[in-house]
Amino acid sequence: MNIELMGQQAKAAAYQLASLSAQDKNQLLMTIADKLNEKASEILAANQLDVADAVAQQLSPALIDRLTLTVERLADIANDVRKVCQLSDPIGQVVDGGQLDSGLKIERRRVPLGVVAIIYEARPNVTIDVATLCLKTGNAAILRGGKETYRTNTQTVNVIQQALAEHGLPSSAVQAIDDPDRKWVTQLLKLDKYVDMLIPRGGAGLHKLCREQSTIPVITGGIGVCHLYVDETMNNAEALKVIVNAKKQRPSACNSLETLLIHAAQLTTFLPSFIARMEQEGITLHIDPSLVSHPLFEDKNVAVATEEHYRDEWLSLDLNVKAVNNLQEAVAHIREYGTQHSDGILTESYQHAQEFVKQVDSAAVYVNASTRFTDGGQFGLGAEVAVSTQKLHARGPMGLEALTTYKWVCWGQNTLRR
């Protein structure tokens, strides 16, 4: 494998992609979607082998869930590709501009980034999501999936490259590093001559590695220690519905609920129904040490939350629970332990909601809603490349516009500067 050559070929392909019309790109994406359906049996067979290896290696249930494709999940992925076709193409859009006193007319116009590299772990859907959004925006992609998914990724990249060939486009527009050796990641991180943006999607260790060693601009995100705060005004029955959805709808997702903060005034009225509902849903509670002596937790199957629990993702049917005395304490906890991903308040007070929104500095802040909505598809962006928790270039779910930059286009009539 020659990483340098992959970069050169990706750069050349990016120049070709940049000249495609919106119609050309949409036709390509429809072919990819159709081929995902046509080749479903081959993709699922490869995925079953990957899952079997993961089970044999006793990988975590959360990772195995992320890795697993089903007929329904693959069909949803193909439908997401079709939905991207329906989105407006940002390339060529004039963001702003005007006529200067000199007579020069200027436009700020959206253009592709060029080559985007993605390093991700056991998420086979990312292969399609990233390729789809990159192609829609005229970007070439270099993909490096986790070793747990190499068979699945190989099959899906083959499908994409077959579609590219049918449309007379180079297969190097979407390439995958399929060798699990970490040395290729190290080489990729130094490929700034050809790669314009690097997005790691994985654990904290991967993000740290990329931030410290990459010579390519890096966008990190996707680690979600997400919170909900139940304030003293919130209706208990309604709060339980949101909590269960945020925790259980898909526990292995980065936007699932990890820590519940409860106003101390709610404990007497809220805890009985809350504990009963969590037992019913099979959710294990990890309670703050300050709650251990609370009589309602006696003889209950609960654990004690530790400092590490508050800082890490559970990605499972486990939930931290802590009591706070006011909104300021809730915000302070989120600032200390959150990852600026998705955090929310459950309240019937408009004033409390507004104060929470102002004070919580996360990519997505929710009022009376599940954190599970932080997703490109749910936000109307189509498939997403990642969820950025940074503040420069892109923040939150990264859709089409996040894969563009802009250039200044200046029109003159033999105009001279004086």
N, C-alpha and C positions, 0 to 999 in steps of 0.2 A: 504494500500500500504506500502510495506517495502523496502525503498530505499537501505538499507544495503544489503538485500537479492538480490535485482536487481544487485548490484555491484558484489556480490560474483558469481552469475550465469553468468554475463557477462564475468568475468575474466576466469571462467572455460570454457566458450564457446570459448573465444579467443585462449586458448591453443589448442583446437580442430581445429579451423579455420586455425591456423598457419601451420598445417601439411598438408593442402589440396594442391593438385597439381593445376597448372594453368588450366588444362583441367576440373578438378572438379569444380573450381570456375566459369569458363565460362559457364558450363552447368547449374549451379545454377542460374546465372544471366539471361540466356536465358529463363529459366522457369519463373523467375520473370517478364520478359518482356512480355511473352506470357500470363501470368495470369493478367497483367494489362489490356491487351486487352480483355480478357475473362470476367473480372469483371468490365469493364468500366461503365456499367449502374449503378452498385451499388456504385461505387466511385463517379460518377457524381451526383447521387441522394443525397448522403451525402453532397457533396460540395454545392449543391443548397440550402440545409437547412442552411449550414454555411453562405453562401452569403446572404440569406434572413435575417438572424439574424444581419449580419453586416449592411445591408441597414436599417433595423429597428432601429438599434442603431446609425444611422447617422455617421458611420465611414467614414474616408476620401476616396475620389475616388481612390487615389493612393493605399491605403491599400486594398480596395475592388478589384482593378485590380490584385494585387499580390495574393489575396486569390482565385480568380476565376479560375476554371478549365473549359475547353471546350473539346469537342471531339478531336479537333485538338491539343490542348495543351497536353492532356493526351497521344495522339498518339506520339507526339514529345518526351514526357518523356520516353515512352517505347522504342522508337528508340534510345534515348540517352543511355539507358541501353545496348542495342545491340552494340552500338558503343564502349562502354567500354570493351565489350568482345573482340573486335578487337585490343585493345591496348596491348602492351607488358606488361607482369606481372613483376613488379620490384622486387618482393620478390625472394631472393636467388641470385640476381645479385651481382657480385663481382665488387665493385666500383674501388678499386685499391689494391695494395699489392706488394709483392715481396719476394725475398730471402735475409735474413739477413746474416751478416758475421758469426754469431753464427751457421748458418745452419738452423735456424728456418724459415719456410715459413709462411708468414702472409697474410691474406685477410681481407678486410673490406667489409662485406656482408650485403646487405639490408634485414631487417626483419620488421615484423609488429610492430606498436606502442603498440598494446594490446587492450585497451578499449578506445574508443573515445566518448565523450559526446558532444552533440550539443543542444544548446538552441536557438530557433528561433521563429519568430513571424508569421505573416500571409502568409506563403510561403509553400503551400502543396507540391510543387515540391522538396523542400529541403529534405523531408522525403525519397523520392526515390533516389535523387542524393547522399545523404550521405550514405544511406544503401548500394547502389551499389558500391561506391568507397571503403567503409570500407570492404565489403565482398571480393571485388577483391584483396584487400591487406591483407586479413586475419585478419582484426580487427573486434571486436565486437562493437556494437553501442548502446548507450542509448540516446534516442531522447526525447526532451521536446519541443513540438510545442506550439504555442500560443493558447489561449482559443478560438480564432476566428476560428480555423481550427480543433478542436478536433474530429469532426465527420469524416472529410476527412482523417485526420491522422490515426484514428482508422481503417478505411477501408483499407488504403494502407498498414499499418503495418500488418494487418491480411493477406493480399495477400502475403507479404514477408514471414511471418511465415509459411503459407501454403507451400510455395516453399521450405523453409528450411526443413520442415517435410518430404516432398517428397524425399528429398536427404539425409534423415537420420541424419540431423543436428539439434541441439537444437534450439528451438524458442527463447531462451534467447540470441542468437547471435545478434538479433535486437529487442530491447525493447523500449516501449514508455511510458512516464509518461503522462497519459491521464487526470489526475485530475488537474484542473486549479489553485488550491490553491498554492500560492507563497511559502508556507512553504516547499514544495517538492524541489523547486529550491534551497532554503537555505541549505537543507540537501545534495542535489547533489553537491553543491560547496565544501563540506567538505569531499568528498568521494575519497580522494587521495590514499587511500589504494588499491583501485580497478581501478580507472579511471586514464588513463595516459595523456590525453589531453582534454581540454575543449575549445570549439569554440562557442562563442555567435554570433548569426546573428540577429541583431535587431538595435534598436536606441541607442543613446549615453547613455541613462540611464541604459540600460541593460549592455552595455560594462563597464560602471563605476562600477556597482554592482559587476560584475564578477572580475574585476581587484582588487577591494578592499577586497572582501570577500572570494574569492576562494583560497583553499589550493592546487588546481590542476594547473599545468601550463596552461596559457590561451593564445590563439591566437585571437586577435581582428582585425576587419576589416569590410568592407562592407558599411561603411558610406562614401558616395562619394559626396563631394562638388567639382565637376569637372569643369575645365576651358578650354577654347580655347582662344588663343591669335592670332588675325589677325594683322600681321605686315604690314609695309608700302609697301612691295613688292608684296603682295598677290593679285592674280586676284579675283575681286569681285564675279563674277558669280560662280567660282569654290568654293569660300569660303562659299557662301550661301548654296550650296548643302550639304557640310559637316556639317554646323551649323544645318540645318533642320534635318538631319539624327541623329545627336548627341542629339538633344533636343526631337524630335518627334517620333523616331522609337519605343521607349517604355519609356515614360517619368517617369514611376514609378520605373525604374531600378536604381540601385546605381551607374551605370556608365553613366547615362544620363547627358547632359550638364546643368550646373546651372548658370555659369557666363561667359559672353563673354567680353573679353578685346580687345579693338580696338585701334590701333595706331592713335594718334591725326591727323596725316597727311591723314588718310583714311576717316575722317568724312565727308568731303564735297562730295567725290565721292561715298562712300560706304553707307552712311546712307539712302539716298532716296530709293535705291533698297532694302536695308535691312528692313527698316520699312514697305515698301509695302509687302514684302514677309512674314514678321512676321504676319501682319494683315491677309494675305491670308491663312496662316497656323493656325490661331487662337491662336497664342502665345502672351501672355500678357508680355509686357516689364516693367521692374523695373529699371529705369535709375538712374545713380549716380547723386547726387545733383548738381555736376558740369555741368551736361548736361541739367538741367531743363530749362535754358534760351536759349538753342539752338533753332533757329527758325524752324528747321525741326520737332521738337517735339510739336510745337504749335498746338492746337486743335486735338491732338492725344490722344487716350485712353491709357495713360501710368501712371504708379505709380512711386513713388520715392523709390529707394533702400535704405534700412537701414543697420546698422551694423549687425543686426540679420539676415537679408536676405543673406548677404555675407557669414555668418558662417553656415547656415543651408541648408539642402537639400529641394528643392521645391518638387521634385517628381511629378510634374504636368506641364501643359503647361504654365509655368512662367519662365522668363529668366532675370537675372540681366545683365545690360550693363554698362560698364565703359570705359572711354577713358584713355589711358596712353601715355606718351611721348616717350617711348623707351622700348626696351626689358628688361632692368634692372627694370623698374617700374612694368612691367608685372610679372616678376619673384618675385619681392618683394610682390606683391599682393597675388600671389599663395602661397608663403611661409607663409604669415600671415593668410590667410583664408582657404587654401586648407586642405584636409585631407590625402594627400599623396596617393590618390587612382589612378585617371587617369586624366592627364592634357596634353594639346597638343598645338602645334603652327601651324598656317597656313601661309606658307611663300614660296617664290620662291628663297630665299637666302640660299644656303647650309651652309654658315658661320653662319647665324642666327639660323638655325636648329641645328647645332652642339653645339652652345653656349647654346641654350635652353635645349637641352638634358643633357648637363653637369651640368647646374645650378638648374634644377628642380628635386627635390628629391622625386619623386612619384614612386609607385609600377609599374605603366605603363606610359610611356611618348610617345606621338604620334607626328609624323610629317606628316602634310597633310592627316590626317585620323580622322574618327569619334572616340570618346571615347567609343562608344558602343561595341567595340571589346573586352573589358576587361571581358573575360568570358572563362571558362574552355573549352567549346565546340569550341569556335572560335579560341582559342589558340592551338587547337589540343590535349587537355588534356582529352577529354571526359567530363562527368559531373564534376562539381566542388563542393567541400565541402564549400568553402568560398573564399572571396578575402581578403587576408591578407594585411594590411597596416603597419605591423610591419617589423622588419629587421632580427629577429632571427628565425631560423628554416625554415620559409617559407615566401615568399613575392609574392603578386599578386595572380592570380587564383591558388587555391590549388587543384591539381590533385592527381594522384596516389602516386608519389614520396613524396609528402608532408605528406602522411599518413604512412610513413616508418621512421625507424631510422636505425642504423646499429650496428653490433657487430663485434668485431675482432675475427677471427678464425685463430688459430695458429697451424701449422702442424710441428711435430718434429719426430725425430727418436731416442727416448730416449735422447733428447737433454737437456743438463744441462747448467745453467748459470755459467760463470766463472768470 
